[in-house]
Amino acid sequence: MNEEKDIKETIREKVDVSVKEEVIDIYEDLLKTIWSKITPTLGLVTTAAMTDRAIKKTSNTYPIIRHLEIKEEQISFAELRTSMGERDRENIKDGFKDLIANLFDILAKLTGNILVDKLLKEVGDI
């Protein structure tokens, strides 16, 4: 009976890790798409600064998000993937949602809702 419980627990843990990795993959694609859509309009320096600010703001509530980095003119998830512990896996989806909200809030303050509305439409079509 104990062995069966251990097997079920191992399977559950592996499924949980796979699901969390999939969540990271989805948000990585989304953030990279947002980056590629706003960079031509705002420029690399502004896009990087805005994204960095959103990361810092979000990491106050979700510390794992601080491991996202701006590298080689793109947002990098490498450090986040290697730094994530089991506790971080539980709230990573909420952290990404907060990051996107913060990024859009900064974008709206910087450019107004016209660019945000256009971006939401383009990202929604993906």
N, C-alpha and C positions, 0 to 999 in steps of 0.2 A: 504494500500500500504506500509506504514511504517513497519507494522508488518511482512509483507512478506519479506521485505528487511532485517529485523532483523533475521528472521528465516534462510534466505539464508546465511547471514554473519555468524551466529552461526554454521551452517553446514560446511561452508568453513573453519572456524577456527578449528573445530574438525577434519576435513579431513587433514588439514595441520599438526596438531599435530600428528595424526596417521602416516602420511607419514614420518615425521621427526623421530618419535620413531622407525619406521621400518629401516630408514637409520642408526640410532645408533645401532640397533640390528645387521644389516649386518656388519658394521665396527667392532663391538665388536667381532663377530664371526671371522672375518678376522684377527684382531690383536691377538686374542687368538690362532688362528691356526699358525700364524707366530711365536708367542712366543713359542709354543710347538715344532715347527720344528727346531728352532735355539738353544734352550736351551741345548739339548743333545750335540751339537757340541761346543758351546761357554761357556756353564756353566751358572748357575743362576746369579751369580754376574755380569758377563759381559753382559748378556742379559738385566738385570735390569738397569745397568748403561747406556747401549746404548739406551734403550727405554726411560729412564728418560731424556737423552740428547735430543732425538728427540722431546719429549713432550715440553721441555723448549724452544727449537728452534722454534717449531711451534707456541707456545703460544705467541711469540712476534708479530705475525701477527693475530693469532686467539686466543684471550685470554681465551675463553671457554675451550680450550684444556688443560689448566693448571689444570683443575679439574680431569683429569685422574690421577690415582695413582697406584703405585706399592705396592700391599698388598698381604701378604700371598703367596708369590712366583708366583704372577699373576698380570696382569693389571686389575685394577678395574674401572668400569664405574659408580659406585654408586653415587659418589660426582658430577660427570658431569651431571647425570640425574636430581639430585635434584637442581643443581645450574643454570640450563639452563633457560634463559629468552626468551621472544619472539624474541628479536633482534638476539640472538645467534642461534635460530632455522633457521634463514635465510641463514646463511653461514656455518652451521655445516658440510655439505658434503664437501665443499672446504677445511675446516679445517682438516678433516680426510684424504683427498687426499694429502694434504701437509704433514701431519704427516707420512703417509706411504712413501712418497717420501723421507722425511728426514731420516726415519728409514733405508730405503734401501741405501741411500747415505752413511750413517755412516757404515752400514754393508759392503758395497763395499770397503770403505776406510780401514776398519779393516781386511777384509778377501779376498778382490779381487772379481772379478765378478763370479768366479766359484760357490761360495755359493749362491750368489744372483740369478744367472741363474737357479740353481737347485731349489731354493725356489720359484721363479716365476713359474716354471713348476709345482711344487707340489701344489701351491696355485691355479694355473689356472685349475688344474684337479678337484678341489672341486666344 
